[in-house]
């Protein structure tokens, strides 16, 4: 055994590279754009929020190239944040069906709701909040669900809080 102190190991990186996951995702997306490898699915960014007795659900639908094709915020009557998040997903699915989209990726910042949507069988506590979502799912060939950090969902989040703020003004 050596009595020499060991050096701390650090990850090596190329110049211009990063060690942060969010930055890696952004760099990868930029690289795909430059190569022309655009995602093939429409994306629904969904969010919900509750402040006091007011709740709002919002979504932003974007094309595979990232162009916004629809967005909406609604004041809803959800009791819990999970219910409101589910109402946002249901509203996005309803709008996507009206636009005749067959395949969709739903992104939201609620790990609980994404977990509910991905579990098979779904937990009993999710039955009531997921009812409007499941009703809409039958209208699509394929829908995938993905959790994203709140920062990536900023546009839908902004719509939610703007709607709640407007609803609480006298």
N, C-alpha and C positions, 0 to 999 in steps of 0.2 A: 504494500500500500504506500502510496505517495502522500507526503505531508504538504504538498503544494496546494494552495487554495485553488478551488476550481473557478473558472470563469463562468459567469452567467451566460447561458445560451439565449440568443435572441434570434428571431426569425430574420432571414435574409430576404431582401427585396431588391428588385431591379429599380434603377432610377425611374421615377415617374409612377411607380406602382404604389399600392397602398395595402395596409393590413386591416382596414375597416371593412366590414361586410357591406354596409350601405354604399360605400364608395366603390367597392368591387362590382356590385350589381349595376351601378350607374355606368361604370367603365365598360362592362360587358354589354349593356344595352346600346351604348354609343358604338361599340365595335360591331354589333349586329346590324345597326343602322347603316354604318359605312359599307358593310359587306352586302347589304340588301336582304339580310335575313330577318325580315319583320315577322313578329308573331302573327299567326294566321287567324286568331280569334278576336272577336269583339270583347271589350272589357267593360264590366260594370263595377264602378267604384261605389261602395255603399257605406253609409254611416248613419248612426242614430245618436240622439242625445236627450238627456232629461235634465231639466233645471226646475226645481220646485214642483209645481203641478203642471208644467208645460213640457211637452215632448215633441221632437221633430225627427223625421226620417228623410234622408236625402240620398240621391244617387246621381252619378255622372256616367253616361254611356259614351265610350270612345271606340273609334274604328281601330282596326289592326295597325294603322299608321299613327294612331294617337290623336286624331282629330275628334273633337267633342261633337257628338251627333244629337245628344239629348241630355238634359239635366233638370232636376226638379227637387224641391224641398216641400215637405208637407208637415203640417201640424197634425199629430196623431194622438190617439188615446191610449198609448201603451202604459203599463204600470211599472215595468222594469226595463232596464237598459237592454236586456236580451230581447224582450218583446219588440222594442223599438227598432233594434238592429234587424230583426227578422222582418219587420214591416218595410224597412228600407230595401232589403233584398227582394221581397215580394213585389214592391213597386217597380224596381229595376227590371225584374223578370217580366212583369206585365207590359212595360214599355218596350222591352226587347221583342216580345211576342207580337206587339202591334207593328213593330218595324220589320217583322218577318225574319228575324235572325234565328238561325237554326242552332248555332253553337255559340257559347258564351263562357267567359271566365269571370267569376264573381270574386272581387277582392274586397276584404273588409278588415278592420282593425280589432275585431272582437274575437279573441282566441276561443272563448266559450262557444260562440255561435258557429264558428268554423269547425270546431270539434264536434258539435252536435250534427252538423251537416255531413261530416265525413264518417262518423261512427255508424257501424252496422251491427246489431240493431241500435237504433237511436235510444238514448236514455229516456225514461218515463217523464222526467221533468221538462223535457223539450217538446212534448207532444202539442201542448196548446200554443206556445210561441211559434213553432214551425208550421202550424196548419196552413197559413196563407202562402208560405213558400212552397210547400209540397203540392198544393193545388196548382201553382204556376209551373212547376217542374215538368209536368206531363206534356207541356206544349213545346218542349225542346228535344232535339236529337241528342245533344250533349251539353252538360253544364258542369264546369269544374269550379271548385271553391279554393281560395287561397288566402291565408292570413298575410297582412302586410303591416308594417309599423305605421303608427299614426301619422308620422311625417310624410309618408308616401301617399297618404289618403287626404292630403290637406284640402283639396278642392271640395270634396264631399263634406268634410268636417266644417269648412267655412260656410257652406250652404246651411248646414244644420244650425249652427250658432247664429247665423243671420236670421233664420226663420224664428228661432226661439226669442231672440232679442226683439224682433218686430212684433211678435205676438204678446210680449209682456209690456210693450209701451202703451201708455194710456191713450 
